[in-house]
Amino acid sequence: MLVEHARTLAGISDATHAEYNEAGTPIVTLLACSLNGVDIDITVLPGTRLSTIYGTRTATERTTCTYGLDSAHSHIVESFGMHIAAVDELGEVRAVERDDHPFFVGTLYQPQLASAPGAPHPIWRAFVAATAARRPHVH
Amino acid sequence: MPTMTVLIDSPPTAPYHVATIAALRHAIDLRVDRSSFVIDVVRTDAVDGIGDAVVIGPGTPYRDPRAAEDVITAARERGIPLVGT
């Protein structure tokens, strides 16, 4: 999502993900400290869709990420409709969303790892609701 | 019948693949209209259409990263719900 945003909207036409070892401008790069298999505390920013979804200001999430947004390009996630929706304890971006779209959410953690039968993660619950809303004959 | 396209390259038995599909089902199963949802799991190098909603699953590097980007662009431009994890 970040590379697509950089390429198509933020004017970085050669944006790349460092994992691919392609020539270009790496937007997503290897984290200094891998977060693979780590629980992180996130702060959801007020006024965002994610704050409505969570209904709380903070949450603990499991992440498997070893790559993240390159700090030299962090400004792109506050441009062209994209906004930061959550940060971690270090202030690093952990979730983004778009304000020009019915439901467009990206996380640098895995909410699917905190879901259980009868207790779905709120992001997935909201996502399914948004899908149904797009098809108004579904209730 | 809304189709939710899950773009994920890891094998169906991979933990994050299993968790992604399970999490969607957990959310769908709480709805009275749960039987109307279809989950379509596709690899990035085999994507053909994006349905009514898109999940960009975990697991880079993707087999076809440009195809994944094209799906994201299409979802963004068409207002199709999308979650990327």
Chai-1 contact restraints between the chains, C-beta under 6 A:
chainA,res_idxA,chainB,res_idxB,connection_type,confidence,min_distance_angstrom,max_distance_angstrom,comment,restraint_id
A,M1,B,I72,contact,1.0,0.0,6.0,A-B,restraint_1
A,M1,B,G84,contact,1.0,0.0,6.0,A-B,restraint_2
A,E4,B,E69,contact,1.0,0.0,6.0,A-B,restraint_3
A,E4,B,I72,contact,1.0,0.0,6.0,A-B,restraint_4
A,E4,B,T73,contact,1.0,0.0,6.0,A-B,restraint_5
A,T8,B,T73,contact,1.0,0.0,6.0,A-B,restraint_6
A,E19,B,T60,contact,1.0,0.0,6.0,A-B,restraint_7
A,E19,B,P61,contact,1.0,0.0,6.0,A-B,restraint_8
A,Y20,B,P61,contact,1.0,0.0,6.0,A-B,restraint_9
A,P102,B,G79,contact,1.0,0.0,6.0,A-B,restraint_10
A,F103,B,P81,contact,1.0,0.0,6.0,A-B,restraint_11
A,F104,B,L82,contact,1.0,0.0,6.0,A-B,restraint_12
A,V105,B,V83,contact,1.0,0.0,6.0,A-B,restraint_13
A,G106,B,G84,contact,1.0,0.0,6.0,A-B,restraint_14
A,T107,B,T85,contact,1.0,0.0,6.0,A-B,restraint_15
A,Q110,B,P58,contact,1.0,0.0,6.0,A-B,restraint_16
A,Q110,B,T85,contact,1.0,0.0,6.0,A-B,restraint_17
A,Q112,B,A19,contact,1.0,0.0,6.0,A-B,restraint_18
A,Q112,B,T20,contact,1.0,0.0,6.0,A-B,restraint_19
A,Q112,B,A23,contact,1.0,0.0,6.0,A-B,restraint_20
A,L113,B,A19,contact,1.0,0.0,6.0,A-B,restraint_21
A,S115,B,A23,contact,1.0,0.0,6.0,A-B,restraint_22
A,S115,B,H26,contact,1.0,0.0,6.0,A-B,restraint_23
A,P117,B,H26,contact,1.0,0.0,6.0,A-B,restraint_24
A,P120,B,H26,contact,1.0,0.0,6.0,A-B,restraint_25
A,P120,B,A27,contact,1.0,0.0,6.0,A-B,restraint_26
A,W124,B,A23,contact,1.0,0.0,6.0,A-B,restraint_27
A,W124,B,A27,contact,1.0,0.0,6.0,A-B,restraint_28
A,R125,B,A27,contact,1.0,0.0,6.0,A-B,restraint_29
A,F127,B,P81,contact,1.0,0.0,6.0,A-B,restraint_30
A,F127,B,V83,contact,1.0,0.0,6.0,A-B,restraint_31
A,V128,B,A27,contact,1.0,0.0,6.0,A-B,restraint_32
A,V128,B,I28,contact,1.0,0.0,6.0,A-B,restraint_33
A,A130,B,P81,contact,1.0,0.0,6.0,A-B,restraint_34
A,T131,B,P2,contact,1.0,0.0,6.0,A-B,restraint_35
A,T131,B,D52,contact,1.0,0.0,6.0,A-B,restraint_36
A,T131,B,A53,contact,1.0,0.0,6.0,A-B,restraint_37
A,T131,B,P81,contact,1.0,0.0,6.0,A-B,restraint_38
A,R134,B,D52,contact,1.0,0.0,6.0,A-B,restraint_39
A,R135,B,P2,contact,1.0,0.0,6.0,A-B,restraint_40
A,R135,B,D52,contact,1.0,0.0,6.0,A-B,restraint_41
A,V138,B,P2,contact,1.0,0.0,6.0,A-B,restraint_42
A,V138,B,D33,contact,1.0,0.0,6.0,A-B,restraint_43
A,V138,B,S36,contact,1.0,0.0,6.0,A-B,restraint_44
A,H139,B,D33,contact,1.0,0.0,6.0,A-B,restraint_45
